[in-house]
Amino acid sequence: MSILYFLIMGLIVGALARLIKPGKQNLGIIGTIVLGVLGAVIGGLLASLIGTGEIGDMDFLGFIFALVAAVLLIGVVEGVLGKNKTKSRV
């Protein structure tokens, strides 16, 4: 699996996850790619664990898992960044 493939898939998955997640996210393009790549890796691992293919195949089920994982990761990052912002105001 090439690094370029994971970066492109990360950008696609991350961008779609940001569109699905309601509200404004304070993530740049690098953050979107990183969370998308992490989501793609998690989705690929989950899909390979249930036997639908290899981690790099990114079949339909793997793509759905990757998208869900990326949306959840964006929520976690928002929660962490939101807590850090309120702490810095005090």
Backbone as numpy.savetxt, mean C-alpha at the origin, in Angstrom:
# Nx Ny Nz CAx CAy CAz Cx Cy Cz
11.85 -11.14 -10.13 10.99 -9.96 -10.13 11.89 -8.73 -10.13
11.60 -7.83 -11.01 12.45 -6.64 -11.12 11.99 -5.56 -10.14
12.94 -4.75 -9.74 12.67 -3.65 -8.83 11.73 -2.64 -9.51
11.95 -2.41 -10.79 11.12 -1.47 -11.54 9.66 -1.92 -11.53
9.43 -3.23 -11.67 8.07 -3.77 -11.64 7.40 -3.46 -10.31
8.11 -3.69 -9.20 7.54 -3.42 -7.88 7.30 -1.92 -7.69
8.16 -1.07 -8.22 7.94 0.38 -8.10 6.70 0.82 -8.89
6.54 0.28 -10.09 5.37 0.64 -10.90 4.10 0.11 -10.25
4.13 -1.16 -9.80 2.96 -1.72 -9.11 2.69 -0.97 -7.82
3.74 -0.57 -7.13 3.58 0.21 -5.90 2.91 1.55 -6.16
3.31 2.20 -7.25 2.69 3.47 -7.60 1.22 3.28 -7.95
0.91 2.25 -8.72 -0.48 1.99 -9.10 -1.33 1.63 -7.89
-0.84 0.68 -7.08 -1.58 0.25 -5.90 -1.71 1.40 -4.90
-0.64 2.14 -4.69 -0.68 3.26 -3.76 -1.64 4.36 -4.21
-1.62 4.68 -5.50 -2.52 5.71 -6.03 -3.98 5.27 -5.92
-4.26 4.02 -6.25 -5.63 3.52 -6.12 -6.07 3.49 -4.66
-5.15 3.11 -3.77 -5.48 3.09 -2.33 -5.79 4.48 -1.82
-5.05 5.48 -2.30 -5.33 6.86 -1.89 -6.66 7.35 -2.43
-7.05 6.88 -3.61 -8.36 7.24 -4.16 -9.50 6.59 -3.37
-9.26 5.35 -2.91 -10.28 4.63 -2.16 -10.42 5.19 -0.74
-9.30 5.52 -0.11 -9.31 6.01 1.28 -9.89 7.41 1.31
-10.98 7.60 2.07 -11.59 8.93 2.11 -10.72 9.94 2.86
-10.91 11.19 2.52 -10.18 12.27 3.20 -8.87 12.59 2.50
-8.22 13.62 3.02 -6.95 14.07 2.45 -5.81 13.37 3.17
-4.91 12.77 2.40 -3.74 12.14 2.98 -2.54 13.06 2.78
-1.74 13.19 3.81 -0.53 14.01 3.72 0.66 13.16 3.31
0.54 12.53 2.15 1.61 11.69 1.62 2.06 12.25 0.28
3.35 12.24 0.07 3.88 12.62 -1.23 3.96 11.40 -2.14
4.58 11.59 -3.28 4.69 10.52 -4.26 5.57 9.38 -3.73
6.61 9.72 -2.99 7.49 8.70 -2.42 6.74 7.88 -1.38
5.99 8.53 -0.52 5.19 7.82 0.48 4.15 6.93 -0.16
3.54 7.42 -1.23 2.55 6.63 -1.97 3.19 5.38 -2.56
4.38 5.54 -3.16 5.07 4.39 -3.75 5.48 3.40 -2.66
6.03 3.89 -1.57 6.49 3.01 -0.49 5.33 2.20 0.08
4.22 2.88 0.38 3.07 2.16 0.93 2.45 1.23 -0.11
2.47 1.63 -1.37 1.98 0.76 -2.43 2.83 -0.48 -2.59
4.16 -0.32 -2.54 5.06 -1.47 -2.65 4.87 -2.39 -1.45
4.76 -1.82 -0.25 4.51 -2.65 0.93 3.18 -3.38 0.80
2.16 -2.69 0.31 0.87 -3.33 0.09 0.96 -4.44 -0.95
1.74 -4.20 -2.02 1.91 -5.22 -3.06 2.64 -6.44 -2.52
3.64 -6.22 -1.68 4.37 -7.35 -1.09 3.45 -8.13 -0.16
2.72 -7.43 0.70 1.79 -8.10 1.61 0.71 -8.84 0.83
0.16 -8.20 -0.19 -0.86 -8.85 -1.01 -0.33 -10.07 -1.73
0.89 -9.97 -2.26 1.51 -11.11 -2.92 1.78 -12.26 -1.96
2.22 -11.92 -0.76 2.45 -12.96 0.24 1.15 -13.66 0.63
0.10 -12.88 0.86 -1.19 -13.47 1.22 -1.72 -14.36 0.10
-1.61 -13.88 -1.14 -2.08 -14.67 -2.27 -1.28 -15.95 -2.43
0.03 -15.88 -2.21 0.84 -17.09 -2.32 0.57 -18.05 -1.17
0.22 -17.52 0.01 -0.09 -18.39 1.14 -1.37 -19.19 0.91
-2.33 -18.60 0.20 -3.56 -19.36 -0.06 -3.47 -20.15 -1.36
-2.33 -20.05 -2.04 -2.06 -20.92 -3.18 -2.54 -20.42 -4.52
-2.71 -19.10 -4.70 -3.16 -18.61 -5.99 -2.01 -18.24 -6.92
-0.78 -18.32 -6.47 0.35 -18.01 -7.32 1.55 -17.58 -6.51
2.58 -17.13 -7.21 3.79 -16.66 -6.56 3.62 -15.20 -6.13
4.54 -14.72 -5.30 4.45 -13.36 -4.78 4.53 -12.33 -5.91
5.31 -12.57 -6.93 5.48 -11.60 -7.99 4.46 -11.70 -9.12
3.57 -12.68 -9.07 2.61 -12.87 -10.16 1.59 -11.74 -10.24
1.12 -11.28 -9.12 0.10 -10.24 -9.00 -1.11 -10.56 -9.85
-1.73 -11.69 -9.53 -2.98 -12.05 -10.16 -4.10 -11.20 -9.56
-5.33 -11.46 -9.95 -6.45 -10.62 -9.51 -6.59 -10.63 -7.99
-6.54 -11.80 -7.38 -6.69 -11.89 -5.93 -5.53 -11.22 -5.21
-4.33 -11.39 -5.72 -3.17 -10.72 -5.14 -3.28 -9.21 -5.24
-3.82 -8.73 -6.37 -4.01 -7.29 -6.54 -5.03 -6.75 -5.54
-6.11 -7.49 -5.32 -7.12 -7.06 -4.35 -6.52 -7.04 -2.94
-5.77 -8.10 -2.59 -5.10 -8.12 -1.28 -4.13 -6.95 -1.15
-3.39 -6.66 -2.21 -2.43 -5.56 -2.18 -3.14 -4.23 -1.98
-4.26 -4.05 -2.64 -5.02 -2.81 -2.51 -5.56 -2.64 -1.09
-6.11 -3.70 -0.54 -6.64 -3.65 0.83 -5.51 -3.38 1.82
-4.37 -4.04 1.64 -3.23 -3.83 2.52 -2.73 -2.39 2.43
-2.69 -1.83 1.23 -2.22 -0.45 1.06 -3.19 0.54 1.70
-4.49 0.31 1.57 -5.47 1.19 2.22 -5.29 1.13 3.73
-5.12 -0.06 4.27 -4.90 -0.19 5.71 -3.60 0.48 6.14
-2.55 0.33 5.35 -1.27 0.97 5.67 -1.40 2.49 5.65
-2.14 3.03 4.70 -2.36 4.48 4.66 -3.09 4.92 5.92
-4.07 4.16 6.35 -4.78 4.48 7.59 -3.87 4.47 8.80
-2.97 3.49 8.86 -2.02 3.41 9.97 -1.08 4.62 9.95
-0.56 4.93 8.77 0.35 6.07 8.65 -0.37 7.37 9.02
-1.61 7.53 8.57 -2.37 8.72 8.94 -2.54 8.80 10.45
-2.83 7.67 11.07 -2.99 7.65 12.52 -1.72 8.04 13.25
-0.59 7.51 12.79 0.69 7.82 13.42 1.06 9.28 13.18
0.91 9.75 11.96 1.24 11.15 11.66 0.29 12.10 12.36
-0.98 11.72 12.46 -1.96 12.56 13.15 -1.63 12.69 14.63
-1.18 11.63 15.27 -0.80 11.67 16.68 0.43 12.54 16.88
1.39 12.45 15.94 2.59 13.27 16.04 2.27 14.75 15.87
1.31 15.09 15.04 0.95 16.49 14.84 0.30 17.07 16.10
-0.58 16.31 16.75 -1.23 16.83 17.96 -0.24 16.94 19.10
0.75 16.05 19.18 1.76 16.16 20.21 2.64 17.38 20.03
2.94 17.74 18.78 3.81 18.87 18.54 3.10 20.20 18.80
1.77 20.21 18.78 1.03 21.45 19.06 0.98 21.76 20.53
1.12 20.77 21.36 0.99 20.97 22.81 2.24 21.55 23.37
